[in-house]
Amino acid sequence: PTAATAAAAAAAAAGQGVERAADALPRCKWVGMYRGAAAAEYVRYHDEEWGRPLHDDSKLFELLVLEGAQAGLSWSTILAKREAYRAGFEGFDPAKVAAFDEARV
């Protein structure tokens, strides 16, 4: 099981906003807020990323950028645009972004 699934299982045991999905995995209720492609991306995000500790500078920078972009938007919108952000922020490489000149910003 993934770390997120383990976290959801622990929350379920504590009686916090968790439910069993159709595939029998425990997931936080917020995962079921969307339908279609957004739902699939939310499930993938929950199961593979959410609740996992990060130690990679590039991944931490990615989440910092995405969280900043979220202001006023839903997380599903940000996840849907993630690849465009990745392209615009040079693969979320902080050194490359730091080297942007005024024209690039």
C-alpha positions, 0 to 999 in steps of 0.5 A: 500500500502507498503512504497515502493509502496507509494514511487514509487507513489510519484516518478510517480507523480513527473515524475521520472523513474516509470511505472505502472506494469501489476498489476496496482501498480506503480513501479520503472523502475529498477524493470522490468530489470529482467525476471523469478525468478529474476524478482519475487524476484525483485518485492518482494524486491521492494514492501516489503523492498525497501524504508522502514525505518529500525530500527532493528539491525539484518536487518541493519546488513543484508543490510550492509553485502549484500551491501558489497557483492554486489561490482562488482555483480548485486543486483539480484545476491545478492538477489538470494544468500541471504539465503546462506549469512543468513546461513553463517552469523548466521541469520545476528546476529551481536553478533554471527558473532562478536564471530566467531573465526579465523577458522570460519572466 
